[in-house]
Amino acid sequence: MKKIIKKAAPAPRRDKRLTCLVNEKENEIIDNYLQRYNIRNKSTWMRETILWFIYTRAETDYPTLFSDHEMRR
């Protein structure tokens, strides 16, 4: 009997570029944050931070059958 080894699906290629301009003060704030929390990969951190923000915002904005006020009564 042969054992079948399953391979994890490869991560999707990241071939779309996003560009963001910041001023000197904003750049200093970001660099200080990355240094303080020992974050070495700025690109990964930005991608995860942006997507986390979008995901959490989408969860809170998700349409519901009843309004927030009606659900709290």
N, C-alpha and C positions, 0 to 999 in steps of 0.2 A: 504494500500500500504506500503510495507516494504522499508526502506531505506537501501541501500547497502553501507557499509563503505569499501572503498578501502584501503588496506594496502600497504605501500611502499615496494618495493622489498628489501629483505635483502641484505646487502653488501656482496660481495664475500669474502669468508674466505681467510685470508692471512696465508698460511701454507708453503710458500717457503721462506727460509732464505737466505739473502745476507750478506756477511761479507766483511768489508773493514778495512784494517789496515792503521793507520796513525802514524806519528812520534809525539814526544812530542810537538813540535812547532805547527804542524797542529792541534793537539787536543786543544791546548791552544787558537788558533785562533777561532776554532769552538765554544768552550765553551764561549769565550768572546762575540762572535756574538749572541749566544743564550741568554746570560744574558742581553746584551745591548737591545735587542728587545723583551725581556720578553717571550721567547719561552720556554715552559715547556716540550713539548713532542719532544725529539730529533728524535725519530724514524719517526714520522709523518712528521716532517720538512725535514728530509733527503729524504724520499720517495717522497714527493711533489716537492722538489727541483730537484731531479734527473729526475722525470717524466716530469716536466715542461721543463727542458733543452732538453730532448729527443724530446718532442712534438714540441717545437719551431724550433729545428734543422731540424726535419722532414718536417715542413712547408716550410722552406727556401730551402731545398734540393729537394722539390717535382719537378718531371720532368714536363717541359712545352713544348708546341709545338714549340715555338720560343726561341732563346737565349735571355739573358738579354739585350745584345747590340741591337738586332733587335727590341725588344719591346720598347726601349727608343727612337728610331728614329722617 
